Amino acid sequence: MNFPLILFVLLVITGSICLLDYLFWKKKRAAGESEPWWVEYPKSFFPIILIVFSLRSFVIEPFKIPSGSMIPTLLVGDFILVNKYTYGIRLPVLNKKIMDMNEPKRGDVLVFRYPEDPSIDYIKRVIGLPGDVITYHNKQLIINGEVIKMEYEGDYKYVESGFGYIYSDRFSEYLNEDSHSILINQEVKGLQYSNVREFEFRDNCKYRRTGFTCEVPAGRYFTLGDNRDSSSDSRYWGFVPEENIVGKAFIIWWNFGDFGRIGLSIK
């Protein structure tokens, strides 16, 4: 369901009724005559729809985390807020940028429209910027020839799809001065080659049994999930086009199963 499009259609309908009533219909009603319901209701809902549409389009938008690909940073059931303007102002519905602001940085938690099906929103961490060379070898991340520092934090377990516990190792990964946590399951290969698809700029990547190397094209970004061995990400379906970017995730505003997560910033 394309909720922004639905909101836009409702905004146009209610706004048009308000305008037509102001210009024509109101003048034809007798003094003291009540507004018909099909005018009263749209006029009541128009300012609410306008506020919601403006906030979702230009300021913040709520999302719910549906999968465990970003564990331990984000858990299934987290409700998050996404900053819509930090990377620039975009036209609603069309998602066309009309004003540049900031560019995504390595380590940002990015919400974007899935390249293979833009009707689906994905959330992953930005690993590679345009021009970067990304290597993932034996579960070690290397960017532009620099081995990314990792520090072991301890064991981590979580329930996957209600079938039982998954046991992984938790590490701190340093893409910038700040660190974030990732999970690595030592019992799973770092690359499931059978899941690699054909995608745009596929020739920019070289795959091996132990990993891959990809050069990020201009106007594209390379993303990975923090739950490295349980994530469908850029190593399988390719690069994220700049025009697919929705915004930067910055806070968890609700979780029905764990109130302690409410208000946590997303790093």
N, C-alpha and C positions, 0 to 999 in steps of 0.2 A: 504494500500500500504506500503510495507516494503522498505522505502526510503534508509536506510543504505545498504540493500542487493543490491538494484539497483545501488547505487554508487559503491559498491564493484565490481559488475559485469562489469560496465563501466570502472573501474580502471584496472581490469585484461585485458579486451579486448584492450583498448588503450595502456596499458603498453606492452602487448605482441606484438602488431604491431610495436611499437617503437623499441623493442628489436630485433625483426626479421629483421626490416629494417636496423638496425645498423650492425647486424651480417652477413646478406646475401644479401638482395635486393639492398642495396645501392651500393655494390660492383659490381653488375651486370648492373647497369645503366651506360649509356654512359656519358662521361664528359659533363657537362652543361645540361644534360637532366633533366627536371622538375620531381618532385615527383608526382606520381599519386594521385588523390584526396583522395583515400581510405587510403593513407599513410599520406598525408599532414594534413588532418583534425584530425585524431586521435593524431598525434604528437603535434598539436596545443592545443588540449583539455586536453591531459594527465596531464600537470603540474597543470592546474586549478582544475581538478577532484581530483588530489592527495592532493592539499592544502585543498580543501573543505572536503574531506574524513578524512584527518588527524585531522582537527579542530573539526569536528563533533564527531569523535570517541574518541578523547583523551583530548580535551580542553573544548570547549563549544558547546552547541547545542540549537537552538531556538525552542520554542514551543508557541502555541497559546492557550489561555484559552477558552474552549468551553462552560463552564457551570458556574453557580453561586455558586458552592459548597464551594468556598474559599472567598466569599464576607465576610467582606469588604477588606481583604488583597489584593485579586486579583479580578478584574472585568471581566465580559464577554467581550472578544475582546482585552484584554491585550496580548501583545507579550512579552514573557520573555526569558531570557537566563539561561541556566542550566550549572553549573560547573560539568564537567564529571570526573574530576580527584580527587576531594576532598575526596571521599570515597575509592579511589584506582584506579589503572589502569586496564581496562578490554579489552579483545580482541574484536575488532569490529565484528558485526554480531552475534558471538557466545555469547557475553556478559559474558564471563568467566573471573573472576578476576585473574590477574597474579601478582599484586603487592598491598599489603595492605598499606593504608595510615591512614585516619581517620575513625572513626565509626560515624554513625548518632547520633545526640544528640536530647534530648527532645526539641521541639520547632522548629527544622529544617523543612523547607518546602521542601518536598521530591517529586521528580518525579520518578515513578516506573512503571513497566509493570504490568497491572491489573492481579491478580492471576487467575481469571476465564477465561481470554482471553489475553494472553501475547502480542497479536498484538496491544492492546490498551494501550496508556500511560495515567496514572492517576497522579494527583497532590493532595497531602494532607499534613497535618502537623503531624510530629512524636510526639506521645503522650507517648507511652510505649516502653521501651527497653527490650531486652531479660531478663527474670527473674522478670520483674515488675508485680505487681498486680494492674490492672486498674479497678476502680469502677466508674460508672456513675449512680448517684442516684438523682432523682428529678432535673436533669439538673445541678448537682454539680459534678465536676470531683474530684476524690480522687485517689492519686497514692501512693502505698505502705503505706496506712493508713493515709497519709497526705492530708488534705483538701487543694485544690489548690485555692489560693487567687483570687478573682474576684472583680473588682471595676466597678460600673455602670458609663457609659460615657454619655448616653443619648439615644434618639430615633433615629432610622435609618429606612429609607424606600428605596426600590428599585423596579424596574420593573422586573417581572418574566415572561419570554417567551411572552412578549407583551400583557399579559392579564390584567394587572393592577398592582397597588402597593401592595407590601408586607411590612407590618409594623413589625418591630422587635425592641428588646432592644439591645443596643451595650454595651459590657463589655470589660474591660482590663483583660486579663488572664495572670497569672504569673507562667509559667512553670520553668523558670530559673530566674536569676536576671533581665533579660529583659522581657518586656510584649509584647503581641500582642493582637489585637482586635478580638473579636468573636461576632456573632449574635445569639440571642436566641429569638425564637418566642413563647411567652407565651401561644398562642392559640393552639399549636401543642404539642403532646406528645413527650417526650424525646427519646422514642424508639417505632418504628413501628414494633411490634413483627412479624406481618405477612410478613415482608420483610426479616427476618432473614433466611439465607440459611444454608444448610449443607456444612461445609467446613473442611479443614484439621485442626486438633486439636480443633474441635468443643467442645470436652469434657472439654477443659480448660476454658470454659465460662459457667456461670450460669446466666440465664435470669429471670427477674422478671417483674411485671407490671410496676414498677417505674424505671427500668433501668437494669443494668447488672454488673457482675464482671468477668474479664478475667485475667488469668495468661499468660503472653507472653512467648511462648516457646523459646528455644535456637535457634539462627539464624533467628528469626522473629521479626517484628516490628508491633506495633499497631498504627494506624493512624486515625485521625478524620478531617473532614472539618471544617473550621472556621465558616461557615454558618451552625451551628450545626443541625438545624431542616430542612435543605434542602440539605443533603449530603448523598451519598451512600459511606460508608466507612467501616472500620474494624468491627464495631459493627454488620454489616449485612453480609459481605462476608469474614471476617476472617483476618488473619495476613499476612503481606507482607514478603515474603522470601527474605533473603539477596541477593540472586542471581538475584532478579527482580529489584534491585535498578538501576536507570539510573543516577541520580545525584541530586545536591542541587540547587534549584532555588535561584537566588541572585539579579536579577535586571529586571525591566520592561524597554524594549528598544523601545517599540512603542505601541501606541493606536490611531487608526484613529479617534475615537470619542472624545478623551480628550488628547490633546497634553501636558497638565500639568502633566500627569502621566509618561511621558517619563523620564527615568533616575532615577525613584524612586527605592530605594533598597527594597528588600523583607525581612521583619522581621517576 
